[in-house]
Amino acid sequence: MTDWHAAGIGFLTIVVLSVFGVVAPGLGQLTAGLIGGFVAGYLAGGGLGSGFWHGLLAGSLGGIIAGVILGLFVAVAGVALGPAGAAISSVAGAGIFLAAVVLALVMALESAVAGALGAAINN
């Protein structure tokens, strides 16, 4: 059974550390994903499978939200540049979708592994 509280806390950890990762050298988004997945797995407990699942949820939520924010940023920039910008942003939309999918997969997989480790430590 999914412990949404654990996945949510892991996701919030990823968001907070990602914000600091932008301004603090050495602490990047991958570190944020690892720590957030670990937190989600640790809080959920229940063994490797449960930790993997909860870390995967926390990381994929982070990746999806990052992709949506990136897409909104490009859409606003396209509207601000007028008709030519709208055409450019619509073409860039396919690339942004692909980048968001890749980002979500990377964040989800690394968080899942860290979540399994967190759950193993909790037991």
GIJOZI-V587843 format. One record per pair of residues at least 4 apart in sequence whose C-alpha atoms are under 8 Angstrom apart, sorted by sequence separation. I is the first residue (numbers start at 1). J is the second residue. If there is no record, write none. Layout:
i:I j:J
i:I j:J
//
This chain:
i:3 j:7
i:4 j:8
i:5 j:9
i:6 j:10
i:7 j:11
i:8 j:12
i:9 j:13
i:10 j:14
i:11 j:15
i:12 j:16
i:13 j:17
i:14 j:18
i:15 j:19
i:16 j:20
i:17 j:21
i:18 j:22
i:19 j:23
i:20 j:24
i:21 j:25
i:24 j:28
i:27 j:31
i:28 j:32
i:29 j:33
i:30 j:34
i:31 j:35
i:32 j:36
i:33 j:37
i:34 j:38
i:35 j:39
i:36 j:40
i:37 j:41
i:38 j:42
i:39 j:43
i:40 j:44
i:41 j:45
i:46 j:50
i:47 j:51
i:48 j:52
i:49 j:53
i:50 j:54
i:51 j:55
i:52 j:56
i:53 j:57
i:54 j:58
i:55 j:59
i:56 j:60
i:57 j:61
i:58 j:62
i:59 j:63
i:60 j:64
i:61 j:65
i:62 j:66
i:63 j:67
i:64 j:68
i:65 j:69
i:66 j:70
i:67 j:71
i:68 j:72
i:69 j:73
i:70 j:74
i:71 j:75
i:72 j:76
i:73 j:77
i:74 j:78
i:75 j:79
i:76 j:80
i:77 j:81
i:78 j:82
i:79 j:83
i:81 j:85
i:82 j:86
i:83 j:87
i:84 j:88
i:85 j:89
i:86 j:90
i:87 j:91
i:88 j:92
i:89 j:93
i:90 j:94
i:91 j:95
i:92 j:96
i:93 j:97
i:94 j:98
i:95 j:99
i:96 j:100
i:97 j:101
i:98 j:102
i:99 j:103
i:100 j:104
i:101 j:105
i:102 j:106
i:103 j:107
i:104 j:108
i:105 j:109
i:106 j:110
i:107 j:111
i:108 j:112
i:109 j:113
i:110 j:114
i:111 j:115
i:112 j:116
i:113 j:117
i:114 j:118
i:115 j:119
i:116 j:120
i:117 j:121
i:118 j:122
i:119 j:123
i:21 j:26
i:22 j:27
i:27 j:32
i:45 j:50
i:46 j:51
i:78 j:83
i:80 j:85
i:81 j:86
i:21 j:27
i:22 j:28
i:44 j:50
i:45 j:51
i:78 j:84
i:79 j:85
i:20 j:27
i:21 j:28
i:22 j:29
i:44 j:51
i:78 j:85
i:79 j:86
i:21 j:29
i:77 j:85
i:78 j:86
i:41 j:50
i:42 j:51
i:78 j:87
i:18 j:28
i:41 j:51
i:44 j:54
i:78 j:88
i:18 j:29
i:21 j:32
i:40 j:51
i:41 j:52
i:75 j:86
i:78 j:89
i:17 j:29
i:41 j:53
i:77 j:89
i:41 j:54
i:18 j:32
i:40 j:54
i:41 j:55
i:75 j:89
i:14 j:29
i:17 j:32
i:40 j:55
i:74 j:89
i:75 j:90
i:39 j:55
i:15 j:32
i:37 j:54
i:38 j:55
i:14 j:32
i:37 j:55
i:40 j:58
i:13 j:32
i:14 j:33
i:36 j:55
i:37 j:56
i:74 j:93
i:14 j:35
i:37 j:58
i:13 j:35
i:14 j:36
i:36 j:58
i:37 j:59
i:71 j:93
i:13 j:36
i:14 j:37
i:36 j:59
i:12 j:36
i:10 j:35
i:11 j:36
i:71 j:96
i:10 j:36
i:11 j:37
i:13 j:39
i:33 j:59
i:70 j:96
i:71 j:97
i:9 j:36
i:10 j:37
i:10 j:38
i:10 j:39
i:11 j:40
i:67 j:96
i:9 j:39
i:10 j:40
i:67 j:97
i:9 j:40
i:8 j:40
i:67 j:99
i:68 j:100
i:6 j:39
i:7 j:40
i:67 j:100
i:6 j:40
i:7 j:41
i:66 j:100
i:67 j:101
i:6 j:41
i:64 j:100
i:67 j:103
i:6 j:43
i:7 j:44
i:63 j:100
i:64 j:101
i:67 j:104
i:6 j:44
i:63 j:101
i:64 j:103
i:63 j:103
i:64 j:104
i:3 j:44
i:63 j:104
i:62 j:104
i:63 j:105
i:61 j:104
i:14 j:58
i:60 j:104
i:63 j:107
i:10 j:55
i:14 j:59
i:59 j:104
i:60 j:105
i:62 j:107
i:63 j:108
i:7 j:54
i:11 j:58
i:15 j:62
i:60 j:107
i:6 j:54
i:7 j:55
i:10 j:58
i:11 j:59
i:14 j:62
i:59 j:107
i:60 j:108
i:10 j:59
i:59 j:108
i:7 j:57
i:8 j:58
i:11 j:61
i:58 j:108
i:59 j:109
i:3 j:54
i:7 j:58
i:11 j:62
i:57 j:108
i:59 j:110
i:2 j:54
i:56 j:108
i:59 j:111
i:55 j:108
i:56 j:109
i:58 j:111
i:59 j:112
i:56 j:110
i:56 j:111
i:57 j:112
i:55 j:111
i:56 j:112
i:55 j:112
i:54 j:112
i:55 j:113
i:52 j:111
i:53 j:112
i:55 j:114
i:56 j:115
i:52 j:112
i:55 j:115
i:51 j:112
i:52 j:113
i:54 j:115
i:55 j:116
i:52 j:114
i:53 j:115
i:52 j:115
i:53 j:116
i:51 j:115
i:52 j:116
i:51 j:116
i:50 j:116
i:51 j:117
i:48 j:115
i:49 j:116
i:51 j:118
i:52 j:119
i:48 j:116
i:51 j:119
i:47 j:116
i:48 j:117
i:50 j:119
i:51 j:120
i:48 j:119
i:47 j:119
i:48 j:120
i:37 j:110
i:38 j:111
i:41 j:114
i:42 j:115
i:45 j:118
i:46 j:119
i:47 j:120
i:33 j:107
i:37 j:111
i:41 j:115
i:45 j:119
i:33 j:108
i:36 j:111
i:37 j:112
i:40 j:115
i:41 j:116
i:42 j:117
i:43 j:118
i:44 j:119
i:45 j:120
i:34 j:110
i:35 j:111
i:37 j:113
i:38 j:114
i:39 j:115
i:41 j:117
i:42 j:118
i:43 j:119
i:47 j:123
i:30 j:107
i:33 j:110
i:34 j:111
i:37 j:114
i:38 j:115
i:41 j:118
i:42 j:119
i:45 j:122
i:46 j:123
i:33 j:111
i:37 j:115
i:38 j:116
i:40 j:118
i:41 j:119
i:42 j:120
i:45 j:123
i:35 j:114
i:38 j:117
i:39 j:118
i:42 j:121
i:43 j:122
i:30 j:110
i:34 j:114
i:38 j:118
i:42 j:122
i:34 j:115
i:37 j:118
i:38 j:119
//
